[in-house]
Each structure stands twice: as C-alpha cells, then as structure tokens.
C-alpha cells in the first residue's frame, strides 16, 4: 500500500472522523477533486483580513455560523468557515489524505491575497491550518486552538498499523510525507497564537508546548486554567476573544 492510500484507509475515516449532515444558507462552494465542499463566507469588507477557520472532527460549519462569525466581524475581519468532505452539505467521504490535499483548493478559491489571510485550526482542524501554512507561507498569521502536534500519536490511539495493511514505520512515513508539523512550524515565520486548556482531556497541553517550541516566528501561548477540549471557547469567552482580537490588531500593525 502506498503512503497516500494509507491515510485514506476507511478504518482511519471511521475512527478519526465523525461527520454529520447540516444545511447552511447560501454555501460558498469549493470544488475539489472528487468532492464539493459546502463552506461559508461571512464578508464584511473585501479589503479586510480574513480568518480561515478549520473546525474539529466532530463539528460542522453550521456550529460556527452566527455568534462566532459575527464576533469575528466585529473585530473587523471576514470569516471563512471551511467544511470538510463528507461533512455538512459537502459531498465525498472524510479521508485524511484527501482532506489534506483539499487545503490548496480551499485557499485558492477564497480568492483573497494570501497576506490577508489568518489561518485558524481547532483540534484536528489544526492539521489543515498547519498544512495551509506550509502551502501558503506568506499568510498573515496562524491561530491554533486545542491543536495537534503529533498526528501519528493521535492515530495510534485508535488504529493499529496492521489494520491498515502496513507497519508502524509505514504509517509514520505516510504521516511525515503528508504533514511534517515540526518542520512546517519551524519554517513558518509569521505570528502564531496558540490557545489550549491545562485540563484538556483529549489533546493534552503538551501538544501546545511542542508547537510553541517549534515556532519559527513570533508566538503567543495561552494555557487556560478553566475548561476542557470542547468548551475552551465557551468557558473562557471574554479572555479567548480578547486574545484573538489582540492578535489580529498586532497583525494589522
């Protein structure tokens, strides 16, 4: 089995991704190979910075319509909510390898100058934000919330390489070929904001520490004392959004 097929294995899809259907008004359609992604774009000003948000593996774009995109708008930013294949109204099947490959088409079809984009990845969505930072290193900045530093570590919690028809070294090589997070972060020179909770029960705070250590550009890290993986934004709302607003203002200069 070649490296690209390993990450698209149905066992990874079944155990790592939890799509659900959810309709949204006026989707912003992104055409990818073998899938059509039902994204959402809340635009306040064509000249403004745009937050490009990649949600977690148990979420959909519809979860972020309304309050989240409106708060981003009040900060003076457009908000592009990225949907994954197989999620929401998108066609296709959630496959890790293909989803990483979709990132290029997503960013290109937003049709905004790359230096006006702030990438934002939450949980597993951090993989796609980091991949975008590799493909488009001249974006304005990167926000990582409850993010993954080691996707191989996460896969091994739910998958035995033998089930994928490969070995540990084969799976490790497949992950490294698709997304080498340490290398990407060390080469990314733009500002990064890292948000995590001390008591994250799914992705422990050591992931935030590793990501911060690898950053090749300016980095701000906030480890919240309150909250867990899925309520970090709700429990820490005022501080969470204040930090995000400060980060945006620092990019604007």
N, C-alpha and C positions, 0 to 999 in steps of 0.2 A: 504494500500500500504506500503511495507516495505521500509526502508531507501535507499537501493541500487537502487530500481526501481524509486524512486522519482527523483534522479539526472539523470536518463536515459530517463526521460519523453520527448516525441517528442516536446513538447512546449519549453522546455529549449533548445533543439537542434536547433529548428527553429529560436529562438530569440537571441541566445547567440553565435552560431557558423555560419560562413559564408564560407564554403569550396568551392573551385573551382578546376577544373582539371588542371594539369600542368605536362607535361612529363619532366623527367630529365635523363641525360645519366647515365647508369650503377648504378641503385639504389642499396643501401645497404638494403636488405630486412630484416625486423624484423617480426618474426612470433608471433602473439598474439592470444588470444582466440577469434575466430570469425573474425579476420582481419589480413591482411598482410600489413605492413607499409613500404612505399617507402621512406626510409631515404637516406641521402647522407653522405659519409665519405671522407673528404679530409685529407689524411695522409701524413705527411712529414717525420716522424720518429716514428717507433713503440715504442721507449723509451721516447718520448716526452709527455708532458702534453697534454690532450685533452679537448677542450671546447665542452661541450654537450649543444647545443642550442635548446631551445623550442620557436618557433615563436608565434606571436599573432593570434587571432581568425579570422582575415581577410587576413591572409598571407599564403604562402606555402613555402616549402623548396626551390623551384626554385627561389624565390625572393632573396635568400641569397647565391646562387651559384655565383661564380665569385669574385667580389670585396671583399665581407665580408670574405669569407673563405680564400681568398688569403692574405688579411691583417692579419688574424689570423695566417696564415702560416708564414708570415714574422716576426711575434712575436715569432716564434719558437714553435708553438702549432699545433697539429692536430685539425681539426674542424669536429665535428659530428653534422649534421643538422637533427633534429628529425621531422618526419612527423606524423600527426595525422590520425587516422582512418577517412575515408571519404574525406580526403584532397589529392591533387596532384594525384598520381597514386595509393594511398592506397585504399584497399577495406574497407568494413564496413561502419558504419554510425557514425557521430560525436555525441557521447553521453558522457556527462561529467563524469558520474560514471565509465564507461568503460575506458575512456581515462586516468583517474587517475589510474585505475588498470593496464593499459598498461605500466606504468612507470617502474615497476620492470623488465619486459621482455626486455624493451628497454636498460636499463643499463646493464643487464646481458649479452645481446647479443652483446654488443660492445666488450666484452672480453678484457678489459683493467683493470689493477689494479685500484681499486676504489680510492686509494690515488693519482692517476694521473689524475683524472677527475675534471674539474671545471664546475659546473652546471651553465647554463645561461638561465634565463627565461625573456622573453619580454612580457609585457602586460598580457593577460590571460595565456600566456605560463609560467608566473611566478608560477602559481598554480602547474604545473607539475614539475618544477625545485625544488620547495619547497617540494613537495611530495617525489621527489628523495632524497632530503636532509634528510628527515625522514627515508626513507628506507635504505639509504646508508650514515650514518652519518660520515664515515671516508673518504669521498671525500676530495679533496684538498681545495675547496672553492666554493663560490656561488656568482653569479652576478645577480642582479635583476634590470631590466630596465622598467620604467613606470609600476611598478608592483602593484598587488592587495593585500591589507592587509586584506580585509574582503569580501570574495566571496558571503556571504549571502546578504550583502549590494548591491553588483552588480546585483545579481539575482533579487532582489526585485524591481530594477529599470525597469525591463522588464516583470516580471512574478508575477502574484497573486497566492499565495499558493493554493487557492481554485481551480484554473485551473488545478492544479496538483493532485487534489483529496486529499489534505492534509491541515493542518493549518500552521500558522506561526511557532508554536513550532515544528511541524513535519518537516518542511523544515529546520529549524535551527538545529534540531537534525541530520538530514541527512547530512548536510554540515559538522557539527562538527565531525561526525563519519568518514566521508571520508577524511577530511583535516582540522585539527585544527592548523591554521597558527601560532597563538600566542604561542601555546605550542611547535610546531616544532622549531620555531625560537629561543625560549628561551633555548631549549635543544641542538641546533646546535652550536658547539664550534669552528668551523673553520672560517677563514676570509670570510667576506661578503662585496661586493661592491654594493652600491645602487645608481642608476642613475635615475633622474627624471627631468622634467621641471617645473618651477614655474607656468607656464600658461597652464598646461595640461588640456585640455577641456573635456577629457573623464574620466580619473582617476586622481583626484586632488592630489596635492603634500602631503596632509595629510597622504596618504597611505604610502609614503616613510618615513615620520616621525614616523609612528606607527611601521613599520617594523624595523627601526633602533633602536627604543626604546626597542623592544622585543629581539634584537640580544643577544645571549648568548656568542658570541665570538667577536673578533675584527671586527669593522665595519668602513667603509669609506662611506660617503654620499656626493653626488654632486647634487645640485639642480641648473640646468642650467637656466640662465635668459632668454635665447633665445629658440625658438622652441616650438612645441606642441607635442601632443601624438604620432603622426605618422611621424614627421620629426626630432625627437630628435637627431638621429644619423647623419642625413644629415646636419642639421644646425650647429651642434656642433662637426662636424667630427674630427678635429685635437685634441681638448681637450678630446673628448669622447674616442678616441682610445689611447691617451696618458695615460689617467686614467686606461684604461683596461690593457695597457702594463705594467704600474707601478704595478698594482695588480698582474699580472702574475709573474713579476720579484720578488715581495715580497714573493710569494708562493714558487718560486724556491729557495729563500734564496741566 
